[in-house]
Amino acid sequence: MSTIVFTGGGTGGHVYPGLAVYRELPREQQERVLWIGSRRGIERGIVGDQGIRYRAIPTGKLRRYFDLQNFLDLFRVAAGFFAAFWILKREGARLVFSKGGFVAVPVVAAARVAGVPVVIHESDADPGLATRLTAPLAQVICLPYEESIQAFSPSLQKRAVVTGNPVREEFFSASAQDALSLAGLHDEGGPVVFVTGGSLGARQLNQYVGEQIGPLTEMATVIHQTGEHGADMIQEIAAAARPGRYAGFPSLSGEFAPLLRRSDLVICRAGAGSIWELAVTGTPAVLVPLSSASSRGDQERNAARYAASGAALVFSEDQGGSEALLLMVQTLLQDPARRESMARAARAFAGDNSARSIAGIIGRIIE
Ligand SMILES: CC(=O)N[C@H]1[C@@H](OP(=O)(O)OP(=O)(O)OC[C@H]2O[C@@H](n3ccc(=O)[nH]c3=O)[C@H](O)[C@@H]2O)O[C@H](CO)[C@@H](O)[C@@H]1O
């Protein structure tokens, strides 16, 4: 029986939506899935935990600036291409589904040469480099928004389908009840603020929490996901928090969806996956996008697009420091009617089950 190959990695945003699609496939198709990722990327652990077969290939980063590493990486990408080609042939691959990230580029190129149909999905409002490189090789290009189509040439636009962003099933079904106990806290029934920096954590959010943990925990119970790089600060922040009102974690897994459901407000980066999970759980948010000075600016555009729906507010560095953010949080926590209208806007934004639509596209191609 031929294999369905999933690929994608580098950050959680290029892995979790792929898992959401995987889980919507019929069981007999799930059993045929193999994930191709990198040797050391975040995807290896996440995919491995799901019991999905995994093969690693060499990968190189695609930088937009000049660096001597680029030459080395060219060889790594070429090695990745041949490794992927060999895997696709040996497995008798029937289809490749790419969730993007650098590792996906040689896999999609190999699929094209091997004559294997490719479906790709882009999460961000405007396509990243990997999507721009792989779109011409794809049979179907799945995009989050109608206006995302404009980024492609007229011939590629014909292959584009607007699917929204796939969110894992647990975000639809999670219950808020007992969520705080999963974080080791007693639920007093008061407001809960969840601060999350996305799959890699966010130093800036960690700094804000560190500076304002006293007043924040006077207003609410605070759950804080720091990223691995912030693990060392958790103890110090906990010591400055009101007792019983703070729990910090480098990363969360099964607790994530229930905690989103229980939260009255989330403060987070504006990664595409994070935004769609907020939408599905109907959780009001303050988005603090990674600035265009330190990224390609996708989070600023994601944030602006989502905030325009009324589901979130955007806080940017030039609005002030942690005191200004605290004020915004306080204003929202004191206004339940406003949060209720934000929650309604969020749920309306989420729309249909995107993972199911993409699984349907895959199913029709491999029929
Ligand atoms: C710094 C960076 O490059 N960020 C990009 C990355 O964000 P990032 O990798 O953070 O991705 P998203 O915000 O899209 O999704 C984060 C995912 O990680 C999960 N999660 C997070 C923390 C945790 O402890 N446990 C956990 O499971 C969330 O549930 C979510 O599914 O990919 C996104 C999608 O292309 C982009 O929009 C972001 O700009």
The ligand as an SDF file (V2000), in Angstrom:
LIG
                    3D

 39 41  0  0  0  0  0  0  0  0999 V2000
    9.1740   33.1580   15.3940 C   0  0  0  0  0  0  0  0  0  0  0  0
    8.4890   32.5510   14.2110 C   0  0  0  0  0  0  0  0  0  0  0  0
    9.0980   32.1940   13.2300 O   0  0  0  0  0  0  0  0  0  0  0  0
    7.1500   32.4680   14.3090 N   0  0  0  0  0  0  0  0  0  0  0  0
    6.3600   31.9000   13.2160 C   0  0  0  0  0  0  0  0  0  0  0  0
    5.9180   30.5150   13.6160 C   0  0  0  0  0  0  0  0  0  0  0  0
    5.2870   30.6750   14.8820 O   0  0  0  0  0  0  0  0  0  0  0  0
    4.9980   29.4670   15.8680 P   0  0  0  0  0  0  0  0  0  0  0  0
    5.8620   28.3010   15.5620 O   0  0  0  0  0  0  0  0  0  0  0  0
    4.9660   29.9900   17.2400 O   0  0  0  0  0  0  0  0  0  0  0  0
    3.6020   29.0380   15.3390 O   0  0  0  0  0  0  0  0  0  0  0  0
    2.0960   29.3770   15.5720 P   0  0  0  0  0  0  0  0  0  0  0  0
    1.8240   30.5690   16.3720 O   0  0  0  0  0  0  0  0  0  0  0  0
    1.5030   29.2900   14.2050 O   0  0  0  0  0  0  0  0  0  0  0  0
    1.6510   28.0970   16.3940 O   0  0  0  0  0  0  0  0  0  0  0  0
    2.2070   27.7630   17.6410 C   0  0  0  0  0  0  0  0  0  0  0  0
    1.7720   26.3710   17.9290 C   0  0  0  0  0  0  0  0  0  0  0  0
    2.5040   25.8470   18.9960 O   0  0  0  0  0  0  0  0  0  0  0  0
    1.6140   25.2670   19.9340 C   0  0  0  0  0  0  0  0  0  0  0  0
    2.2400   25.3520   21.2410 N   0  0  0  0  0  0  0  0  0  0  0  0
    2.8230   26.5220   21.6410 C   0  0  0  0  0  0  0  0  0  0  0  0
    3.4360   26.5890   22.8560 C   0  0  0  0  0  0  0  0  0  0  0  0
    3.4570   25.4430   23.6850 C   0  0  0  0  0  0  0  0  0  0  0  0
    3.9820   25.4300   24.7980 O   0  0  0  0  0  0  0  0  0  0  0  0
    2.8640   24.3150   23.2520 N   0  0  0  0  0  0  0  0  0  0  0  0
    2.2490   24.2300   22.0450 C   0  0  0  0  0  0  0  0  0  0  0  0
    1.7250   23.1790   21.6920 O   0  0  0  0  0  0  0  0  0  0  0  0
    0.3360   26.0650   19.8150 C   0  0  0  0  0  0  0  0  0  0  0  0
   -0.7680   25.3190   20.2760 O   0  0  0  0  0  0  0  0  0  0  0  0
    0.3070   26.3090   18.3070 C   0  0  0  0  0  0  0  0  0  0  0  0
   -0.2700   25.2140   17.6280 O   0  0  0  0  0  0  0  0  0  0  0  0
    5.0660   29.9570   12.6140 O   0  0  0  0  0  0  0  0  0  0  0  0
    3.8820   30.7110   12.3290 C   0  0  0  0  0  0  0  0  0  0  0  0
    3.0950   29.9730   11.2410 C   0  0  0  0  0  0  0  0  0  0  0  0
    3.7910   29.9270   10.0430 O   0  0  0  0  0  0  0  0  0  0  0  0
    4.2330   32.1300   11.9330 C   0  0  0  0  0  0  0  0  0  0  0  0
    3.0270   32.8650   11.7810 O   0  0  0  0  0  0  0  0  0  0  0  0
    5.1210   32.7550   12.9790 C   0  0  0  0  0  0  0  0  0  0  0  0
    5.5170   34.0520   12.5780 O   0  0  0  0  0  0  0  0  0  0  0  0
  1  2  1  0
  2  3  2  0
  2  4  1  0
  4  5  1  0
  5  6  1  0
  5 38  1  0
  6  7  1  0
  6 32  1  0
  7  8  1  0
  8  9  2  0
  8 10  1  0
  8 11  1  0
 11 12  1  0
 12 13  2  0
 12 14  1  0
 12 15  1  0
 15 16  1  0
 16 17  1  0
 17 18  1  0
 17 30  1  0
 18 19  1  0
 19 20  1  0
 19 28  1  0
 20 21  1  0
 20 26  1  0
 21 22  2  0
 22 23  1  0
 23 24  2  0
 23 25  1  0
 25 26  1  0
 26 27  2  0
 28 29  1  0
 28 30  1  0
 30 31  1  0
 32 33  1  0
 33 34  1  0
 33 36  1  0
 34 35  1  0
 36 37  1  0
 36 38  1  0
 38 39  1  0
M  END
$$$$
